[in-house]
Amino acid sequence: VQLVESGGGSVQAGESLRLSCAASGSIFGPYTMLWYRQAPGKQREFVASFINRLNQNYADAVKGRFTISVGNAKNTVYLQMNSLKPEDTAVYYCKIYARAANMDYWGKGTQVTVSS
């Protein structure tokens, strides 16, 4: 399984970005699609997860501003980021967690920079 993120960039505070993560390959069994981020000098942290259209979760820091969604083909996960803040600056990573196999697949990340 390969994951490729895109959509990062540099924006001003208050603006929006939409990240995409395209997955290729086969995953057997149920899986969860997630976004994480890692700011300079900090540990990687959870941002959002998507299990199905009725079950998504968000970190408190992004709740109400970010929305995770999955395309109809279920091989692309998006992260709509609104009202961006400088503290959202980080490399954003996409992850698929294959629950039956207890395996993680990671993308290489996309940089998001928010200036004040």
C-alpha positions as CSV (number, residue, x, y, z in Angstrom):
1,V,0.0,0.0,0.0
2,Q,1.3,3.4,-1.0
3,L,0.0,6.8,0.3
4,V,0.8,10.1,-1.4
5,E,-0.2,13.4,0.2
6,S,-0.8,16.6,-1.7
7,G,-2.3,20.0,-1.2
8,G,0.1,21.5,1.3
9,G,1.4,25.0,1.0
10,S,1.9,28.4,2.6
11,V,-1.1,30.5,3.6
12,Q,-2.0,33.4,5.9
13,A,-3.8,32.9,9.2
14,G,-7.6,32.6,8.6
15,E,-7.2,31.0,5.2
16,S,-8.1,27.4,4.1
17,L,-6.3,24.5,2.6
18,R,-7.5,21.1,1.5
19,L,-5.1,18.2,1.8
20,S,-5.5,15.0,-0.2
21,C,-4.1,11.5,0.3
22,A,-4.3,9.0,-2.5
23,A,-3.9,5.3,-1.6
24,S,-2.9,2.6,-4.0
25,G,-2.7,-1.1,-3.4
26,S,-5.0,-3.5,-1.6
27,I,-6.0,-3.6,2.0
28,F,-7.9,-6.6,3.3
29,G,-10.4,-6.2,6.0
30,P,-11.7,-3.0,7.7
31,Y,-9.4,0.0,7.9
32,T,-9.3,3.5,9.4
33,M,-8.0,6.5,7.5
34,L,-6.2,9.1,9.6
35,W,-4.3,12.4,9.5
36,Y,-1.4,13.2,11.8
37,R,0.9,16.2,11.9
38,Q,4.4,17.0,13.2
39,A,5.6,20.5,14.0
40,P,9.3,21.3,14.2
41,G,10.7,20.0,17.5
42,K,7.5,18.2,18.5
43,Q,6.2,14.7,18.4
44,R,3.8,13.6,15.7
45,E,0.3,14.1,16.9
46,F,-3.2,12.8,15.9
47,V,-5.4,15.2,13.9
48,A,-8.4,13.3,12.6
49,S,-9.7,9.8,11.9
50,F,-12.4,8.4,9.6
51,I,-13.9,5.0,10.1
52,N,-17.1,5.6,8.2
53,R,-19.5,8.4,7.4
54,L,-21.0,8.2,10.9
55,N,-17.7,7.9,12.8
56,Q,-15.1,10.5,12.7
57,N,-12.9,11.9,15.4
58,Y,-10.8,15.0,15.8
59,A,-8.1,16.4,18.1
60,D,-9.5,19.1,20.3
61,A,-7.1,21.6,18.7
62,V,-8.7,21.3,15.3
63,K,-12.3,20.4,16.2
64,G,-14.8,22.7,14.4
65,R,-12.1,23.9,11.9
66,F,-11.0,20.7,10.2
67,T,-13.1,18.1,8.4
68,I,-11.9,14.7,7.3
69,S,-13.7,12.9,4.5
70,V,-13.2,10.1,2.1
71,G,-13.9,10.0,-1.6
72,N,-16.6,7.8,-3.2
73,A,-14.0,5.3,-4.4
74,K,-12.7,5.1,-0.8
75,N,-9.1,5.3,-2.0
76,T,-8.6,9.0,-1.2
77,V,-8.9,10.8,2.1
78,Y,-9.2,14.6,2.4
79,L,-8.6,17.0,5.2
80,Q,-10.4,20.3,4.8
81,M,-8.7,22.9,7.0
82,N,-10.4,26.2,7.6
83,S,-9.5,29.1,9.8
84,L,-5.9,28.1,9.9
85,K,-3.7,29.3,12.7
86,P,0.1,29.7,12.9
87,E,0.1,26.8,15.4
88,D,-1.3,24.5,12.6
89,T,2.1,24.8,10.9
90,A,3.5,21.2,10.5
91,V,4.1,18.4,8.2
92,Y,0.8,16.6,7.7
93,Y,0.9,12.8,7.3
94,C,-1.8,10.4,6.1
95,K,-2.1,7.0,7.6
96,I,-4.2,3.9,7.0
97,Y,-4.6,1.5,9.9
98,A,-5.6,-1.9,8.8
99,R,-7.5,-3.1,11.8
100,A,-7.6,-6.8,11.1
101,A,-3.9,-7.1,10.4
102,N,-3.0,-4.4,13.0
103,M,-0.8,-2.7,10.4
104,D,0.0,1.0,9.7
105,Y,0.8,2.5,6.3
106,W,2.1,6.0,6.2
107,G,2.6,8.6,3.5
108,K,5.7,10.8,3.3
109,G,3.9,14.0,4.4
110,T,3.1,17.4,3.0
111,Q,4.2,20.7,4.5
112,V,1.6,23.3,5.7
113,T,2.9,26.7,6.8
114,V,0.6,29.3,8.3
115,S,1.9,32.8,8.8
116,S,0.3,35.5,11.0
